[in-house]
Amino acid sequence: MTDVAPELVARFRSADLAERFVAAYDAELARWPASVTSVDVATAYGTTHVQVCGPPDAPPVVLLHGGGCTSTAWFATAAALAGTHRVYAPDQLGDAGLSVPAGRPIRRVEDFMGWLDGLFDGLGLREAALCGHSYGGWLALNYALHKADPSGHSTITRLALLDPTDCFAGLRLGYRLRALPLFVRPSAARMRAFIEWETDRAPLDSLSLALACLAGGEFRGSPVVMPHRPAADRLAALAIPTLLLLAEKSRAHDIRRVRANAERSLPHLTVAALAGVAHHSLPATNPERLNQELVRFLADRS
């Protein structure tokens, strides 16, 4: 029997589901580089569980996973970056994973910013590159804006947004309607059906899919902070090199609209489309092009 903390068991409908989740989490974490360690960082909002790998003196990069996922989803990206960067991947508070909410609740975007401030302080990060997928991309963009000074420069040195939601365009109506049953009666089976629809039943990484179904369909997380697009004037002032990677087959949003709005909004932007992948197949399925783009972007010091 998998040893599961009582506070995690309480977030599932049964102890069996919690045990299955932890077993899948551990199995995916086993795919990380051998140097990976886990740390727990205390913040005013609770304890954040973070995967850490790469040389301690290398430039730091923080990876923020999408909603209904966990830090372990970054295994392939961590392997690609760990040779040149110190990689930090937290389980977001209130979402699936091993972080434990306590103290102040996260109810607004300002609370997320306070949580990330506390996390960066606890990890000793005075500056770092930041990468986020989906909802994690929205968090990453908002945090870069939060840390920007009046000139637009930020302690976030480089920003990578992986098919981010609600940053430059809203979600498609069809996507939101398909997701509705997950809010009414969430389950692993409904999560699987939703992911298979969004990815058009393309072959997916099986272990990542199994964990995502448990995380997104069975975990009882905190109420979702509804995302809102940042103000245009704040985006226009952001003086951070930014990489926008779009999933060519995404059904979450119209990537042409996302690209056009982003190119109008951000002054230091590079955009690329990742062929053959959907929103929910990232970052684990067919990660080669994603990792090539990230490695090149983070290595560029121009």
ZISULHU-V373918 format. One record per pair of residues at least 24 apart in sequence whose C-alpha atoms are under 10 Angstrom apart, sorted by sequence separation. I is the first residue (numbers start at 1). J is the second residue. D is the distance in whole Angstrom. If there is no record, write none. Layout:
BEGIN
I/J/D
I/J/D
END
This chain:
BEGIN
2/26/10
51/75/10
54/78/8
58/82/9
60/84/9
61/85/7
62/86/9
63/87/7
64/88/9
65/89/8
68/92/10
92/116/10
116/140/10
137/161/5
138/162/10
140/164/9
188/212/8
189/213/7
191/215/9
192/216/9
242/266/8
248/272/9
249/273/9
250/274/10
53/78/8
54/79/9
58/83/9
59/84/7
60/85/6
61/86/6
62/87/6
63/88/6
64/89/6
65/90/8
66/91/10
67/92/9
70/95/8
71/96/9
72/97/9
136/161/8
137/162/6
138/163/10
139/164/9
142/167/9
188/213/5
189/214/9
191/216/6
192/217/8
241/266/9
242/267/9
243/268/9
244/269/7
245/270/9
246/271/8
247/272/9
248/273/6
249/274/9
52/78/9
53/79/9
58/84/6
59/85/5
60/86/5
61/87/5
62/88/5
63/89/5
64/90/7
65/91/8
66/92/9
68/94/10
69/95/8
70/96/6
71/97/8
90/116/10
113/139/8
117/143/9
128/154/10
129/155/9
130/156/7
135/161/10
136/162/9
137/163/7
138/164/6
139/165/10
141/167/8
187/213/8
188/214/5
190/216/9
191/217/5
236/262/10
240/266/9
241/267/9
242/268/6
243/269/6
244/270/6
245/271/6
246/272/6
247/273/6
248/274/6
249/275/8
250/276/9
252/278/8
253/279/9
51/78/10
54/81/8
55/82/7
57/84/10
58/85/5
59/86/6
60/87/6
61/88/6
62/89/6
63/90/7
64/91/8
65/92/8
67/94/10
68/95/6
69/96/6
70/97/5
71/98/9
112/139/8
113/140/10
116/143/8
127/154/8
128/155/7
129/156/5
130/157/8
131/158/8
132/159/8
133/160/9
134/161/8
135/162/10
136/163/10
137/164/5
138/165/6
140/167/10
186/213/10
187/214/8
188/215/8
190/217/7
191/218/9
235/262/9
238/265/9
239/266/8
240/267/8
241/268/5
242/269/5
243/270/5
244/271/5
245/272/5
246/273/5
247/274/5
248/275/5
249/276/6
250/277/7
251/278/7
252/279/6
270/297/9
53/81/9
54/82/4
55/83/7
57/85/8
58/86/5
59/87/9
60/88/7
61/89/9
62/90/8
63/91/10
64/92/8
67/95/7
68/96/6
69/97/8
70/98/9
127/155/5
128/156/5
129/157/5
130/158/6
131/159/6
132/160/7
133/161/6
134/162/6
135/163/9
136/164/7
137/165/7
138/166/7
139/167/9
187/215/9
188/216/7
189/217/7
190/218/10
236/264/8
237/265/9
238/266/7
239/267/7
240/268/6
241/269/6
242/270/6
243/271/6
244/272/6
245/273/6
246/274/6
247/275/7
248/276/6
249/277/6
250/278/4
251/279/7
252/280/9
53/82/6
54/83/6
55/84/7
56/85/8
57/86/7
58/87/9
66/95/9
67/96/8
68/97/9
70/99/10
90/119/9
113/142/8
114/143/10
117/146/10
126/155/7
127/156/6
128/157/6
129/158/5
130/159/5
131/160/4
132/161/5
133/162/5
134/163/6
135/164/6
136/165/8
137/166/9
138/167/6
187/216/8
188/217/4
189/218/9
232/261/10
235/264/10
236/265/5
237/266/8
238/267/7
239/268/7
240/269/8
241/270/8
242/271/9
243/272/8
244/273/8
245/274/7
246/275/9
247/276/8
248/277/6
249/278/5
250/279/5
251/280/9
52/82/9
53/83/9
54/84/7
55/85/7
56/86/6
65/95/10
109/139/8
112/142/9
113/143/6
117/147/9
125/155/9
126/156/9
127/157/7
128/158/7
129/159/6
130/160/6
131/161/6
132/162/6
133/163/6
134/164/4
135/165/6
137/167/8
138/168/9
186/216/8
187/217/4
188/218/6
235/265/6
236/266/5
237/267/8
238/268/8
239/269/10
247/277/5
248/278/6
249/279/7
250/280/8
54/85/6
55/86/6
56/87/9
112/143/8
113/144/10
127/158/10
128/159/9
129/160/8
130/161/9
131/162/7
132/163/9
133/164/6
134/165/5
135/166/8
186/217/5
187/218/5
188/219/9
234/265/9
235/266/6
236/267/6
237/268/10
246/277/9
247/278/5
248/279/8
249/280/10
250/281/9
53/85/8
54/86/4
55/87/9
110/142/9
113/145/10
114/146/10
132/164/7
133/165/8
134/166/9
135/167/9
185/217/9
186/218/7
187/219/9
232/264/9
233/265/8
234/266/9
235/267/8
236/268/9
246/278/9
247/279/6
249/281/10
53/86/6
54/87/6
109/142/8
110/143/10
113/146/7
134/167/9
185/218/10
186/219/9
232/265/6
233/266/10
246/279/8
247/280/9
52/86/7
53/87/5
54/88/9
109/143/9
113/147/9
182/216/9
183/217/9
186/220/9
231/265/10
232/266/9
247/281/9
52/87/6
53/88/7
88/123/9
182/217/7
247/282/8
51/87/8
52/88/5
53/89/9
110/146/9
182/218/10
50/87/10
51/88/6
52/89/7
50/88/6
51/89/5
52/90/9
50/89/5
51/90/6
32/72/8
49/89/9
50/90/4
51/91/8
88/128/10
31/72/9
32/73/9
49/90/6
50/91/6
87/128/10
28/70/10
29/71/9
30/72/9
31/73/10
32/74/8
33/75/8
36/78/9
48/90/7
49/91/6
50/92/9
86/128/10
87/129/10
88/130/10
89/131/10
28/71/10
29/72/5
31/74/10
32/75/5
33/76/9
36/79/10
48/91/7
49/92/8
247/290/10
28/72/6
29/73/8
31/75/6
32/76/7
35/79/10
47/91/10
48/92/7
49/93/9
85/129/10
92/136/9
245/289/10
246/290/10
25/70/8
27/72/9
28/73/7
29/74/9
30/75/9
31/76/8
32/77/9
33/78/7
34/79/9
47/92/10
48/93/7
245/290/8
25/71/9
26/72/8
28/74/9
29/75/7
32/78/7
33/79/6
36/82/9
47/93/8
48/94/10
25/72/7
28/75/7
31/78/10
32/79/6
33/80/9
35/82/9
46/93/7
50/97/10
24/72/10
25/73/9
31/79/9
45/93/8
46/94/9
49/97/8
50/98/9
245/293/8
33/82/8
39/88/10
41/90/9
45/94/10
48/97/9
49/98/6
50/99/8
200/249/9
244/293/10
245/294/9
32/82/10
33/83/10
38/88/9
40/90/9
48/98/8
49/99/5
199/249/7
200/250/10
243/293/9
36/87/9
37/88/10
38/89/9
39/90/9
47/98/9
48/99/4
49/100/8
198/249/9
199/250/8
200/251/9
243/294/8
36/88/10
38/90/9
47/99/6
48/100/7
198/250/7
199/251/8
46/99/7
47/100/5
48/101/8
198/251/6
199/252/10
46/100/6
47/101/6
197/251/9
198/252/7
243/297/7
45/100/9
46/101/4
47/102/7
242/297/9
243/298/9
45/101/6
46/102/4
47/103/10
241/297/9
42/99/10
44/101/9
45/102/5
46/103/6
170/227/9
241/298/10
40/98/9
41/99/9
42/100/10
43/101/9
44/102/8
45/103/5
46/104/8
62/120/9
170/228/9
40/99/8
42/101/10
43/102/9
44/103/6
45/104/5
46/105/9
74/133/10
169/228/10
170/229/8
241/300/10
40/100/10
42/102/10
43/103/9
44/104/6
45/105/6
46/106/10
166/226/10
167/227/8
168/228/10
169/229/8
241/301/10
43/104/9
44/105/9
45/106/7
166/227/6
167/228/7
168/229/6
241/302/9
165/227/8
166/228/6
167/229/5
168/230/8
62/125/10
165/228/10
166/229/6
167/230/7
168/231/10
61/125/10
165/229/9
166/230/9
167/231/10
168/232/9
60/125/8
45/111/8
59/125/10
60/126/10
61/127/9
62/128/7
63/129/9
64/130/8
65/131/9
66/132/7
67/133/9
44/111/10
45/112/9
48/115/9
60/127/8
61/128/5
62/129/6
63/130/6
64/131/6
65/132/6
66/133/5
67/134/7
68/135/9
69/136/10
168/235/10
47/115/10
48/116/10
59/127/9
60/128/5
61/129/5
62/130/5
63/131/5
64/132/4
65/133/6
66/134/5
67/135/6
167/235/10
212/280/9
45/114/8
46/115/8
50/119/9
59/128/7
60/129/6
61/130/6
62/131/6
63/132/6
64/133/6
65/134/7
66/135/5
67/136/7
44/114/8
45/115/6
48/118/10
49/119/10
59/129/8
60/130/9
61/131/7
62/132/8
63/133/8
64/134/9
65/135/8
66/136/5
67/137/10
43/114/9
44/115/7
45/116/10
48/119/7
64/135/9
65/136/5
66/137/7
209/280/9
25/97/8
43/115/7
46/118/10
47/119/9
64/136/5
65/137/8
66/138/9
209/281/9
25/98/9
42/115/10
43/116/9
44/117/10
45/118/9
50/123/9
63/136/8
64/137/7
66/139/9
204/277/10
208/281/9
43/117/9
44/118/7
45/119/10
48/122/10
63/137/9
64/138/10
65/139/10
202/276/9
203/277/10
208/282/10
21/96/9
22/97/9
43/118/5
44/119/10
64/139/8
65/140/10
175/250/10
202/277/9
208/283/10
209/284/9
21/97/9
22/98/9
42/118/8
43/119/6
64/140/7
175/251/7
176/252/8
202/278/9
204/280/9
205/281/8
208/284/7
209/285/10
41/118/9
42/119/8
43/120/10
63/140/9
174/251/8
175/252/6
176/253/10
199/276/10
200/277/10
204/281/6
205/282/10
207/284/10
208/285/8
41/119/7
43/121/9
62/140/9
173/251/10
174/252/8
175/253/8
199/277/8
200/278/8
203/281/9
204/282/9
205/283/10
206/284/10
40/119/10
41/120/9
42/121/10
43/122/8
172/251/7
173/252/9
174/253/9
199/278/5
202/281/9
205/284/7
206/285/9
41/121/9
42/122/7
164/244/8
171/251/9
172/252/6
173/253/9
198/278/7
199/279/7
204/284/8
205/285/5
41/122/6
42/123/10
158/239/10
159/240/7
160/241/9
161/242/8
162/243/8
163/244/7
164/245/8
171/252/6
172/253/5
198/279/7
199/280/7
204/285/6
205/286/8
40/122/9
41/123/7
152/234/8
157/239/10
158/240/6
159/241/6
160/242/6
161/243/6
162/244/6
163/245/6
164/246/8
170/252/9
171/253/5
172/254/7
198/280/7
199/281/7
203/285/8
204/286/8
40/123/10
152/235/9
157/240/7
158/241/5
159/242/5
160/243/5
161/244/5
162/245/5
163/246/5
164/247/10
170/253/7
171/254/8
195/278/9
197/280/10
198/281/9
202/285/10
203/286/10
39/123/9
150/234/10
152/236/9
153/237/9
154/238/8
156/240/8
157/241/8
158/242/6
159/243/6
160/244/6
161/245/6
162/246/6
163/247/6
169/253/7
170/254/9
195/279/9
196/280/9
11/96/9
142/227/10
145/230/9
152/237/5
153/238/7
154/239/8
155/240/9
156/241/10
157/242/9
158/243/8
159/244/9
160/245/8
161/246/8
162/247/8
163/248/9
168/253/10
169/254/8
195/280/6
196/281/9
142/228/10
148/234/9
151/237/7
152/238/4
153/239/5
154/240/7
169/255/9
194/280/9
195/281/8
142/229/9
150/237/8
151/238/8
152/239/5
153/240/6
163/250/8
165/252/8
166/253/9
168/255/10
169/256/10
170/257/10
8/96/9
139/227/9
141/229/10
142/230/7
146/234/10
149/237/10
150/238/9
151/239/8
152/240/7
153/241/10
164/252/10
165/253/8
169/257/7
170/258/9
8/97/8
138/227/7
141/230/9
145/234/7
148/237/9
149/238/9
163/252/9
164/253/9
168/257/8
169/258/5
8/98/7
138/228/9
145/235/8
148/238/7
149/239/10
163/253/9
168/258/5
169/259/9
7/98/9
8/99/9
135/226/10
138/229/8
144/235/10
148/239/8
164/255/10
167/258/8
168/259/8
169/260/10
8/100/8
135/227/8
138/230/9
142/234/10
145/237/9
148/240/9
163/255/8
166/258/9
168/260/9
169/261/7
5/98/9
7/100/8
142/235/10
145/238/7
165/258/9
168/261/6
169/262/9
4/98/10
7/101/10
62/156/10
141/235/9
144/238/8
145/239/10
164/258/9
167/261/9
168/262/6
61/156/9
144/239/10
145/240/9
163/258/9
167/262/8
168/263/9
61/157/9
66/162/9
144/240/8
168/264/10
60/157/10
61/158/9
62/159/10
63/160/9
64/161/10
65/162/10
66/163/10
141/238/10
168/265/8
61/159/10
64/162/10
66/164/9
66/165/9
141/242/9
137/244/10
160/269/10
159/269/10
160/270/9
161/271/10
162/272/10
163/273/9
131/242/10
160/271/10
162/273/10
163/274/9
129/241/10
130/242/10
131/243/9
133/245/9
162/274/10
112/225/9
131/244/10
111/225/10
165/279/10
96/211/10
107/222/9
163/278/9
164/279/9
96/212/9
106/222/8
107/223/8
108/224/9
109/225/7
163/279/7
105/222/9
106/223/9
107/224/8
108/225/6
109/226/8
162/279/9
163/280/10
96/214/9
97/215/8
105/223/10
106/224/9
107/225/6
108/226/8
109/227/8
134/252/9
96/215/5
106/225/8
107/226/9
108/227/9
109/228/9
163/282/9
95/215/8
96/216/7
101/221/10
162/282/8
163/283/10
95/216/9
96/217/10
101/222/9
162/283/8
96/218/9
97/219/9
68/191/10
96/219/6
95/219/8
96/220/8
97/221/10
94/219/10
95/220/8
96/221/7
94/220/9
95/221/5
96/222/9
94/221/5
95/222/7
93/221/9
94/222/5
95/223/9
162/290/9
93/222/8
94/223/8
95/224/9
94/224/8
162/294/10
75/208/10
160/293/10
73/207/10
74/208/10
160/294/8
73/208/7
72/208/9
73/209/10
160/297/8
70/208/10
73/211/9
159/297/9
160/298/9
69/208/9
72/211/9
73/212/9
158/297/8
159/298/9
69/209/10
158/298/7
70/211/9
157/298/9
69/211/8
70/212/8
158/300/10
68/211/10
69/212/6
158/301/10
68/212/7
69/213/9
157/301/10
67/212/10
68/213/8
69/214/9
70/215/8
134/279/8
68/214/9
69/215/6
70/216/10
133/279/9
134/280/9
68/215/5
69/216/7
133/280/10
67/215/9
68/216/4
134/282/9
67/216/8
68/217/8
133/282/8
68/218/10
133/283/8
68/219/8
68/221/9
67/224/9
131/294/9
130/298/10
129/298/8
17/188/10
13/187/10
28/207/7
27/207/8
28/208/7
27/208/10
25/207/9
24/207/7
25/208/9
28/211/8
24/208/8
27/211/9
24/209/10
25/210/10
26/211/10
24/210/7
25/211/7
24/211/6
25/212/10
23/211/9
24/212/9
21/210/9
22/211/9
25/214/10
20/210/10
21/211/7
24/214/9
25/215/9
20/211/9
21/212/9
24/215/10
21/213/9
22/214/10
21/214/6
22/215/10
20/214/8
21/215/7
18/214/9
17/214/8
18/215/10
21/218/9
21/219/9
18/218/9
17/218/7
18/219/8
12/214/9
17/219/9
12/215/10
14/218/9
12/217/10
13/218/7
12/218/6
13/219/8
77/283/8
11/218/8
12/219/5
13/220/8
76/283/8
77/284/8
80/287/10
11/219/6
12/220/6
74/282/9
75/283/9
76/284/6
80/288/9
10/219/9
11/220/5
12/221/9
73/282/9
74/283/6
75/284/7
76/285/9
9/219/9
10/220/8
11/221/7
73/283/7
74/284/7
76/286/9
77/287/7
80/290/10
81/291/8
85/295/10
8/219/9
11/222/10
73/284/6
76/287/7
77/288/9
80/291/6
81/292/10
84/295/9
8/220/10
72/284/10
73/285/10
75/287/10
76/288/9
79/291/9
80/292/8
66/279/10
74/287/10
77/290/8
78/291/9
81/294/8
85/298/9
66/280/9
76/290/10
77/291/6
80/294/9
81/295/7
84/298/9
85/299/10
76/291/8
77/292/9
80/295/7
84/299/9
66/282/9
65/282/10
66/283/9
77/294/8
81/298/9
65/283/9
77/295/9
61/298/9
59/298/9
59/299/10
END
